[in-house]
Amino acid sequence: PPPGYYMRGLTLTVYDGKGWQNPPTVERATHAADQPWTEPPQRGRKLLTQSVFLDFNTQLLYAAPEPLESGADYRTEARGDGDLIAMWARERSYNVVSTVPAVNEEMLDAVGSWNDEQPLPPAYAVHLELPPTITERTRTLAADLTDGQETQFQKAQAIEAFLRGYEYDLSVPEPPAAVEDVADFFLFDLQRGYCDYYATAFIVLARLAGLPARFATGFAVGQWDYPTGLWVVTEAEAHSWPEVYFPEYGWIPFEPTAGRTELTRIGIPEFNSSGAPLRPAPRRRSKRMGLRGIGRCCFGWRRWRWFFGEAIDWLSIDGSGARIRGRGFCVGGEVLGDRWTPAKRCWSMAMDWPTL
């Protein structure tokens, strides 16, 4: 089968020791169909067009990160240019173009780290902020894990590998009321849990090590269905994961959750190396992918707040494993030239894979 992709719906960046939210002030904008909401990175990413068919009610556009534009008029919420929270549209079916990472480990290692010579853009400093609930033992752990690691990628890898040694467990109880910081509680007391815990702990440790990181929610890859030629996904694949912001390449996902397959990173020669802007190529003949599956969602939702009628603004790690309500959706897409780029019922994805 062709490779499947994580499908992201939302990112959050403000951690308060109990859960995640976004800053009170965000940038909201409307965009015409087929118009990009931001300029994409010029290195290390490929274009992927996905065709999405919904069979449940939502305005949230799920897409492989990073979504760049939609085939329907759409709205965005962002913390700033290139720092997307979510995309929205009143559509039951739509096309969406994403710029997907196409970098291998050597490329991520070679790009180095944010420093005086390549400073982190000021707008992204929010992805380094931490609350006063962070404990001294958490700080010490972050320092120990990244000691001797020279690059941003090496530090992120060390944190990821450490967390994958924790036991994956969907049945963990809610943290006691006395717990002030769930990352500390997971790392030193609970030492088992589901994806929200892993992602939170990764981001806290990464930020302590100087890596800008954010919390992403959506769906992991499901099971390939040979009769239909679809990837099949349901709430079993509902997932959260961390993303780290790299020089030149932008947001790169990591997978610290022990219950998930490690991410494979494949570098693909960049199309149009002259530096011309990324743009979608004409649609090609497609192979089909779909997403379906059954299981328990690993999100612990406590409170919902909506922007444009439906934006989730706060995630709490409450141990409940509350299920996402909905039926699922169908996603299709295609690779464009050389540029590569919930929920008890199914969502399906069809993809077109021309020669890379």
C-alpha positions in Angstrom: 0.0 0.0 0.0 1.1 3.6 -0.4 2.2 5.4 2.8 -0.5 6.8 5.0 -0.3 10.1 6.9 -1.3 11.6 10.2 -4.3 13.8 9.7 -4.2 16.9 12.0 -7.2 19.0 13.0 -5.9 21.4 15.7 -2.7 22.6 17.4 -2.4 24.1 20.9 0.6 25.8 22.5 -0.2 27.2 26.0 0.4 24.7 28.8 -0.7 25.5 32.3 0.2 22.3 34.1 -3.2 20.8 33.8 -3.9 20.9 30.0 -3.5 22.9 26.8 -5.1 25.9 25.3 -4.3 28.7 22.8 -3.5 32.3 23.5 -6.5 34.6 24.0 -5.5 36.6 21.0 -5.3 34.8 17.7 -5.4 35.9 14.0 -8.6 35.0 12.2 -9.0 35.3 8.5 -11.1 34.2 5.5 -9.6 32.9 2.3 -10.9 32.2 -1.2 -10.8 28.7 -2.6 -7.4 27.6 -3.9 -5.6 30.5 -2.3 -2.8 29.7 0.3 -3.2 31.1 3.7 0.6 31.5 4.1 3.8 31.1 2.2 5.1 27.5 2.6 8.7 26.6 3.5 10.9 26.4 0.4 13.0 23.4 1.6 12.3 19.9 2.8 8.6 19.6 2.0 6.5 18.2 -0.8 2.9 19.1 -1.8 0.1 16.6 -1.2 -3.5 17.2 -2.4 -6.2 15.4 -0.4 -9.9 15.0 -1.3 -12.0 14.8 1.8 -15.6 13.5 2.0 -17.4 13.9 5.4 -20.2 11.8 6.8 -20.4 13.6 10.1 -21.1 17.2 10.9 -18.1 19.4 11.5 -16.5 22.5 10.0 -13.0 21.5 11.0 -10.8 20.6 8.1 -8.6 17.6 8.8 -5.5 17.4 6.7 -1.9 16.1 6.6 0.3 18.7 8.2 0.9 21.4 7.2 -2.3 22.4 5.3 -1.7 25.2 2.9 -5.0 25.8 1.1 -8.5 24.4 0.5 -10.5 23.9 -2.7 -13.4 25.6 -1.0 -13.6 29.0 0.6 -12.2 28.6 4.1 -11.3 30.3 7.4 -8.1 30.0 9.4 -7.1 30.6 13.0 -3.4 31.2 13.6 -1.0 32.4 16.2 0.9 34.2 13.4 2.2 33.7 9.9 3.0 30.0 9.4 1.8 29.0 12.9 -1.7 27.5 12.2 -4.2 26.5 14.8 -6.9 25.2 12.5 -8.7 25.5 9.2 -12.5 25.7 8.9 -15.1 25.4 6.1 -18.9 24.8 5.7 -18.3 21.8 3.4 -19.1 18.1 3.6 -16.5 17.5 1.0 -13.4 19.4 0.0 -9.9 19.3 -1.4 -7.0 20.5 0.7 -3.4 21.0 -0.2 -0.7 20.3 2.4 3.1 20.7 2.5 4.3 17.5 4.1 7.8 17.0 5.5 10.1 15.2 3.1 13.3 15.1 5.1 15.4 12.3 6.5 17.3 12.2 9.8 20.5 13.4 8.3 18.8 16.5 6.8 17.2 17.3 10.2 20.4 16.8 12.0 22.4 19.0 9.5 20.1 22.0 9.8 21.3 22.5 13.3 19.5 24.5 16.0 18.1 27.9 16.7 20.9 30.2 17.8 22.4 33.6 17.4 23.3 32.9 13.8 19.8 31.6 12.9 17.5 33.1 15.6 14.1 31.8 16.3 11.5 34.2 14.9 10.1 36.3 17.9 6.5 35.2 17.1 7.5 31.6 17.8 8.8 32.3 21.4 5.4 31.2 22.7 6.4 27.7 21.9 9.2 27.9 24.5 7.0 29.1 27.4 6.3 27.0 30.4 4.3 27.5 33.6 5.6 27.9 37.1 4.3 24.4 37.9 7.3 22.8 36.2 9.3 20.9 38.9 13.0 20.9 39.5 13.2 17.1 38.8 11.6 17.7 35.4 14.2 20.3 34.6 17.0 18.0 35.7 15.6 15.2 33.6 15.5 17.4 30.5 19.1 18.5 31.1 20.3 14.9 31.6 18.5 13.6 28.5 19.9 16.2 26.2 23.4 16.4 27.7 25.9 15.9 24.9 23.3 16.2 22.2 24.5 19.0 19.9 21.7 19.6 17.5 18.0 20.2 17.9 17.2 16.9 16.2 19.5 15.0 18.4 17.9 16.5 21.5 14.4 15.7 20.2 15.4 12.2 19.3 16.8 11.6 22.8 13.6 12.8 24.5 11.4 10.7 22.1 13.4 7.5 22.7 13.2 8.0 26.5 9.5 8.4 26.5 8.9 5.4 24.3 10.2 3.4 27.2 7.1 4.2 29.3 4.1 1.8 29.3 1.2 2.6 27.0 -2.0 2.3 29.0 -5.5 3.7 28.1 -6.9 2.7 31.5 -4.9 5.1 33.7 -7.0 7.0 36.4 -7.5 10.7 36.5 -4.6 12.5 38.1 -5.3 13.3 41.8 -6.6 16.8 42.5 -3.3 17.6 44.3 -1.3 17.2 41.1 -0.2 20.6 39.9 1.7 19.5 36.8 0.6 16.4 34.7 3.9 16.2 32.9 5.8 15.7 36.2 3.1 13.3 37.4 3.4 11.2 34.2 7.2 11.2 34.2 7.9 10.3 37.8 4.7 8.9 39.5 2.3 7.4 36.9 5.0 6.3 34.4 2.3 5.0 32.0 -0.5 6.5 30.1 -1.9 7.4 26.6 -0.9 9.8 23.9 -1.9 13.1 25.6 0.5 12.3 28.4 3.3 11.4 26.1 2.9 14.4 23.9 2.7 16.8 26.9 5.8 15.3 28.5 7.7 15.5 25.2 6.8 19.2 24.8 7.7 20.1 28.3 11.1 18.4 28.1 11.7 19.8 24.6 11.0 23.4 25.7 13.3 23.0 28.7 16.0 22.0 26.2 15.3 25.1 24.1 13.3 23.4 21.4 10.1 25.2 20.2 7.3 22.7 20.3 3.5 22.5 20.2 0.7 20.0 20.8 -1.2 18.6 17.8 -4.4 16.5 17.7 -6.0 14.5 15.0 -5.6 10.9 13.8 -2.8 8.5 13.2 -2.6 6.2 10.3 -5.1 3.3 10.2 -5.2 -0.1 8.5 -4.9 -0.7 4.8 -8.1 -2.2 3.3 -7.0 -4.2 0.2 -10.5 -4.8 -1.3 -11.3 -1.1 -1.4 -7.8 0.3 -1.7 -8.4 2.5 1.3 -6.7 3.3 4.6 -9.3 2.6 7.2 -9.4 4.7 10.4 -11.8 5.4 13.3 -11.5 6.6 16.8 -8.9 3.9 17.5 -6.5 6.2 15.6 -7.6 9.4 17.4 -4.3 10.7 18.5 -2.2 13.6 19.8 1.5 14.1 19.1 4.2 16.8 19.5 5.6 18.9 16.7 9.0 20.7 16.8 9.8 23.9 14.8 13.0 23.5 12.8 15.1 26.0 10.9 14.3 26.0 7.2 11.9 23.0 7.3 9.2 24.3 9.7 7.1 22.0 11.8 8.2 18.4 12.1 6.2 15.7 14.0 7.6 13.3 16.5 6.1 10.2 18.0 6.9 9.6 21.7 3.9 7.4 22.3 4.9 3.8 22.9 1.6 2.4 21.5 2.3 3.9 18.1 4.8 2.9 15.3 7.9 5.1 15.1 7.8 7.6 12.3 9.7 6.9 9.1 11.6 9.9 7.7 12.4 9.7 4.0 14.2 12.6 2.2 12.9 13.1 -1.3 14.8 15.3 -3.8 13.3 18.7 -3.9 11.3 19.7 -6.9 12.2 23.0 -8.6 15.4 23.6 -6.6 15.7 27.0 -8.3 13.5 28.3 -5.4 10.3 28.9 -7.3 7.2 28.9 -5.0 5.5 25.6 -4.2 2.3 25.3 -6.3 0.0 22.4 -6.9 0.5 20.6 -10.2 -2.5 19.3 -12.4 -4.3 16.4 -10.9 -2.9 13.0 -11.8 -4.4 9.4 -12.0 -5.0 8.2 -8.5 -4.5 5.2 -6.4 -7.0 5.1 -3.5 -6.3 5.1 0.2 -8.9 5.1 2.9 -9.0 5.2 6.7 -11.2 3.1 8.9 -10.9 1.3 12.3 -12.4 0.6 15.7 -11.2 1.3 19.2 -11.0 3.8 22.0 -10.0 7.4 21.5 -7.1 8.5 23.6 -8.2 12.1 24.0 -9.3 13.4 27.5 -11.6 16.3 26.7 -13.0 18.3 29.6 -14.2 21.5 28.1 -15.0 22.7 24.5 -15.0 26.2 23.2 -15.6 27.0 19.5 -14.4 29.6 17.2 -16.3 30.1 13.9 -18.9 27.8 15.6 -16.6 24.9 16.2 -13.1 25.4 17.4 -11.7 23.4 20.3 -9.8 25.7 22.5 -8.8 23.7 25.6 -7.6 20.2 26.2 -7.4 18.7 29.7 -5.5 15.6 30.6 -8.2 14.1 32.8 -7.7 10.4 32.3 -11.2 9.9 31.1 -10.3 8.8 27.5 -13.6 10.5 26.4 -14.7 9.4 23.0 -14.9 11.8 20.1 -18.5 12.0 18.8 -19.0 11.7 15.1 -19.0 9.2 12.2 -15.9 9.7 10.3 -14.8 11.0 6.9 -13.2 10.1 3.7 -9.9 11.6 2.5 -8.3 11.4 -0.8 -5.2 13.0 -2.3 -2.5 12.9 -4.8 1.2 13.5 -5.0 1.9 16.4 -7.3 4.8 16.0 -9.7 8.0 15.8 -7.8 6.5 17.6 -4.8 5.5 15.1 -2.1 3.9 15.9 0.0 -13.8 11.0 14.3 -15.5 8.7 14.9 -16.7 5.3 15.3 -17.4 5.0 11.6 -14.9 5.2 8.9 -13.1 7.9 7.1 -11.4 7.0 3.9 -8.4 8.5 2.0 -7.7 8.1 -1.7 -4.2 9.2 -2.9 -2.6 9.6 -6.2 1.1 8.6 -6.4 2.9 9.7 -9.6 6.5 8.8 -10.0 8.7 10.8 -7.5 
